[in-house]
Amino acid sequence: MTDNMTREKLKMHHIQLKKRGHHALTEKRPHKGSTFAEILSIHIGNAIKKQRYEMGLTQEDVCEFLPVTQTTYANWEIGHRAPRLHYLYILAEIFGCNLNNLIPDSDTIWQAIEDQKE
């Protein structure tokens, strides 16, 4: 992912997709009774979806740079599964962000847990 050809290809995708516009971004919320792992998966999914929207990319575009199917990536975004850590590093590089932008901090997770008690 570090060669100039790949970065140039990603830039071209970004420019083309920005011209098309993008749909409304909606965040998924954990339901009552969600486990810690489900809450974490949902927050990671929301974060990678937000980053993808900000770049103007489709799921298919992101998958061109990952060794996963579009279905697997979609499951990450909707919180059905969480990506492995090495995929989060690749996603951070694709989106040009820090890994901390994709992983929620402990306060966010604890707040989601507290919200479930209400």
Sequence and secondary structure as in RCSB ss.txt:
>XXXX:A:sequence
MTDNMTREKLKMHHIQLKKRGHHALTEKRPHKGSTFAEILSIHIGNAIKKQRYEMGLTQEDVCEFLPVTQTTYAN
WEIGHRAPRLHYLYILAEIFGCNLNNLIPDSDTIWQAIEDQKE
>XXXX:A:secstr
  SHHHHHHHHHHHHHHHHH           TT  HHHHHHHHHHHHHHHHHHHHT  HHHHHTTSSS HHHHHH
HHTTSS   HHHHHHHHHHHT  GGGTS  HHHHHHHHHHHH 
